[in-house]
Amino acid sequence: MYGLFGKSARTLLLPALLAGIFGVPLMAAAATDGTPAPKSADTAPSDADLASTKCAIGEERFLPSDYFYCLATQSYGEQHYSYAQKFFLDAASWGSKPAQYVLGIMALDGDHQPVNRPLALAWLTLAAERPQSSFKQVYQSAYTSATAGERQAAESLLAKLRPTYADATAAVRAEKRYAQGMAQLARMNAGESNYCMEGIMPIDSAPDPQQCLPMQTMVNAIDKQAAIVFDGWSGHVSVGALQQVTTPATNPPHPVK
């Protein structure tokens, strides 16, 4: 009907963003990991495209919604639908609007599950809750076509879903995780010039800081992805440039007389 991964639901994942920024020479690992080439705006990715998506496990400490959405799309492409459902739910609990949209469309279309129009409407309501949401049109279409009984049932389901999945809880929780991760990078910036994110470097090689990305470059990439993840939510604050932290000099203790 709408397509799970049509242009309105697609999200730029961090490994693809890094590959796009740095290209082959600086991101050899990303260039050889099978990350699919970008599709045109009107072309939905195939199962093979989704299955070849690579997810950076290190992203989970900054943007778990993006990381779990990545795992979900990968699992869906591999036709592991129960895992895909689980990871979409994980992503949704961290405020992922694309994940909430996909959960709604899966329920609406009966994608590897029974058709459940009230549940679909509930998820689409959450997906479209931010101002200027790109999912508003799909939500409005689903709402208009729903019966009064389905709308009432959707409201009952929303009462159960909102405490976990609405922005008032999920986005606030995700923003705290993001802030904690970026604060850790700021502390590391005192002594490390590069940052090796797990999942970006090949699994069978020990991280060599000299082959990893400059700290500020990685911060900029995470910050840019965070702007996509939190798009439309007023509570997000970008980090920007890191300040070099220097260890203050300590005065020698006075001799004991």
C-alpha positions as MATLAB code, in Angstrom:
seq = 'MYGLFGKSARTLLLPALLAGIFGVPLMAAAATDGTPAPKSADTAPSDADLASTKCAIGEERFLPSDYFYCLATQSYGEQHYSYAQKFFLDAASWGSKPAQYVLGIMALDGDHQPVNRPLALAWLTLAAERPQSSFKQVYQSAYTSATAGERQAAESLLAKLRPTYADATAAVRAEKRYAQGMAQLARMNAGESNYCMEGIMPIDSAPDPQQCLPMQTMVNAIDKQAAIVFDGWSGHVSVGALQQVTTPATNPPHPVK';
ca = [
       0.000    0.000    0.000;
       2.463    2.641    1.186;
       5.641    0.551    1.140;
       7.679   -0.130    4.246;
      10.818    1.566    3.026;
       9.531    4.120    0.571;
      11.114    7.554    0.345;
       9.057    8.968    3.228;
      10.287    6.296    5.665;
      13.905    6.022    4.594;
      16.509    7.302    7.038;
      20.216    7.928    6.529;
      22.171    5.540    8.749;
      25.459    6.585   10.319;
      27.776    4.106    8.501;
      26.338    5.255    5.165;
      26.707    8.871    6.240;
      30.363    8.320    7.147;
      31.030    6.575    3.852;
      29.385    9.449    2.007;
      31.432   12.053    3.846;
      34.845   10.442    3.655;
      34.716    8.247    0.566;
      36.950    5.282   -0.223;
      40.445    6.495    0.814;
      39.585    7.530    4.384;
      36.927    4.909    5.026;
      38.297    1.714    3.541;
      36.276   -0.386    5.956;
      33.024    1.312    5.048;
      33.859    1.144    1.351;
      34.272   -2.632    1.456;
      31.523   -3.574    3.891;
      28.800   -3.931    1.273;
      26.928   -0.757    2.176;
      24.470   -0.338   -0.715;
      24.713    2.607   -3.044;
      22.047    5.262   -2.471;
      18.789    4.713   -4.321;
      16.928    7.435   -6.142;
      14.227    9.212   -4.175;
      11.428    7.265   -5.880;
      12.992    3.792   -5.685;
      12.366    1.600   -2.663;
      15.348   -0.567   -1.659;
      15.150   -4.287   -2.350;
      15.566   -7.029    0.250;
      19.129   -7.458   -0.964;
      19.791   -3.749   -0.421;
      18.399   -3.923    3.099;
      20.256   -7.136    3.956;
      23.576   -5.592    2.908;
      23.155   -2.641    5.249;
      25.984   -2.510    7.783;
      25.359   -1.276   11.304;
      28.015    0.173   13.598;
      27.537   -1.292   17.069;
      29.445    1.642   18.549;
      26.629    3.957   17.481;
      24.380    2.428   20.154;
      26.063    4.514   22.871;
      25.137    7.732   21.024;
      22.044    7.114   18.877;
      20.412    3.802   19.802;
      17.303    4.635   17.753;
      19.403    4.800   14.588;
      21.393    1.690   15.490;
      18.355   -0.484   16.216;
      16.552    0.836   13.129;
      19.603   -0.235   11.133;
      19.477   -3.735   12.653;
      15.746   -3.902   11.930;
      16.094   -2.992    8.257;
      18.992   -5.432    7.893;
      16.979   -8.219    9.543;
      13.957   -7.466    7.365;
      16.091   -7.716    4.237;
      17.410  -11.061    5.469;
      13.762  -12.158    5.927;
      14.241  -12.568    9.674;
      10.938  -10.881   10.360;
      10.621  -11.655   14.062;
      14.024  -10.058   14.681;
      13.060   -7.123   12.480;
       9.904   -6.598   14.544;
      11.912   -6.706   17.783;
      14.509   -4.221   16.557;
      11.851   -1.867   15.172;
      10.265   -1.888   18.621;
      13.656   -1.220   20.221;
      14.238    1.697   17.855;
      10.727    3.017   18.478;
      11.358    2.991   22.225;
      14.256    5.380   21.606;
      12.011    7.756   19.656;
      12.660    6.560   16.090;
       9.844    7.988   13.990;
      10.775    5.906   10.912;
      10.556    2.763   13.078;
       7.139    3.789   14.400;
       6.014    4.463   10.837;
       7.185    1.034    9.658;
       5.462   -0.685   12.593;
       2.268    1.132   11.591;
       2.511    0.124    7.939;
       3.283   -3.485    8.863;
       0.130   -3.600   10.991;
      -1.911   -1.807    8.333;
      -0.860   -4.077    5.481;
      -0.645   -7.325    7.463;
       3.070   -7.605    6.675;
       4.080  -10.942    8.265;
       1.378  -10.466   10.893;
      -2.415  -10.200   10.992;
      -3.914   -6.922    9.767;
      -4.566   -4.682   12.782;
      -5.931   -1.301   11.733;
      -6.297    0.176   15.253;
      -2.677   -0.751   16.049;
      -1.570    0.701   12.720;
      -3.348    3.965   13.481;
      -1.789    4.103   16.954;
       1.748    3.684   15.591;
       1.143    6.192   12.785;
      -0.159    8.680   15.355;
       3.141    8.399   17.231;
       5.187    8.545   14.034;
       3.474   11.799   13.018;
       3.445   13.538   16.414;
       6.225   16.035   15.643;
       5.385   19.339   13.935;
       5.942   19.261   10.167;
       6.318   15.468   10.257;
       6.799   13.799    6.887;
       4.489   11.023    8.119;
       1.472   13.308    8.641;
      -0.099   12.589    5.259;
      -0.011    8.818    5.777;
      -1.407    9.221    9.295;
      -4.238   11.464    8.070;
      -5.115    8.999    5.311;
      -5.228    6.128    7.797;
      -7.298    8.173   10.249;
      -9.789    9.243    7.582;
     -10.313    5.675    6.393;
     -10.672    4.274    9.942;
     -14.075    3.570   11.428;
     -15.226    5.150   14.680;
     -14.629    1.841   16.432;
     -11.101    1.575   15.046;
     -10.311    5.123   16.171;
     -11.575    4.370   19.654;
      -9.532    1.161   19.804;
      -6.469    3.089   18.582;
      -6.883    5.572   21.433;
      -6.957    2.712   23.924;
      -3.759    1.307   22.426;
      -2.128    4.748   22.475;
      -2.761    4.999   26.196;
      -0.526    1.927   26.563;
       2.069    2.925   23.948;
       2.647    6.583   24.827;
       4.405    6.036   28.192;
       7.163    4.121   26.366;
       7.166    5.346   22.768;
       5.945    8.960   22.691;
       8.528   11.736   22.449;
       7.756   12.911   25.972;
       9.479    9.731   27.176;
      11.376    8.164   24.276;
      12.998   11.271   22.782;
      13.941   12.611   26.213;
      15.552    9.277   27.035;
      17.359    9.210   23.691;
      18.614   12.770   24.132;
      20.098   11.847   27.517;
      21.915    8.881   25.946;
      23.210   11.140   23.154;
      24.418   13.774   25.631;
      26.172   11.150   27.760;
      27.938    9.669   24.733;
      29.062   13.032   23.419;
      30.279   14.050   26.886;
      32.414   10.909   26.899;
      33.898   11.923   23.548;
      34.662   15.357   24.950;
      36.565   13.772   27.858;
      38.454   11.483   25.480;
      39.356   14.515   23.382;
      41.741   15.576   26.162;
      44.229   12.877   25.179;
      43.078   11.212   21.949;
      43.109   12.848   18.528;
      41.251   10.011   16.759;
      38.232    7.861   17.608;
      37.705    4.231   16.576;
      34.001    3.381   16.581;
      33.134   -0.305   16.940;
      31.625   -1.635   13.749;
      33.365    0.834   11.474;
      36.744   -0.892   11.590;
      36.983   -4.504   10.321;
      36.163   -7.056   13.015;
      39.357   -9.059   12.493;
      41.751   -6.145   12.972;
      42.855   -4.469   16.186;
      41.901   -0.766   16.213;
      44.791    1.437   15.185;
      44.012    5.019   16.254;
      46.049    6.336   13.340;
      43.656    4.621   10.904;
      40.542    5.919   12.633;
      38.699    9.174   12.140;
      39.763   12.441   13.768;
      37.799   13.043   16.952;
      36.134   16.246   15.753;
      35.273   14.665   12.409;
      33.499   11.793   14.167;
      31.703   14.248   16.450;
      30.501   16.204   13.416;
      29.201   13.008   11.775;
      27.342   11.866   14.903;
      25.977   15.376   15.398;
      24.719   15.467   11.800;
      23.034   12.093   12.193;
      21.501   13.214   15.490;
      19.907   16.157   13.681;
      18.157   13.622   11.418;
      17.141   11.362   14.303;
      15.709   14.243   16.369;
      14.373   16.231   13.407;
      11.282   18.196   14.441;
      11.725   17.591   18.169;
      12.388   20.792   20.108;
      14.389   19.173   22.908;
      17.515   18.326   20.887;
      20.728   20.328   21.334;
      23.651   19.888   18.922;
      27.135   19.548   20.389;
      29.168   21.436   17.789;
      32.921   21.840   18.054;
      34.700   20.083   20.881;
      36.864   22.159   23.153;
      40.323   20.778   23.796;
      40.563   19.921   27.472;
      43.926   20.428   29.115;
      44.937   18.965   32.425;
      45.565   21.812   34.864;
      49.049   22.031   36.291;
      49.263   21.096   39.947;
      51.435   23.012   42.361;
      53.974   20.900   44.260;
      53.030   20.363   47.875;
      54.636   22.618   50.430;
      57.412   20.895   52.325;
      56.468   19.809   55.802;
      58.311   21.883   58.433;
];
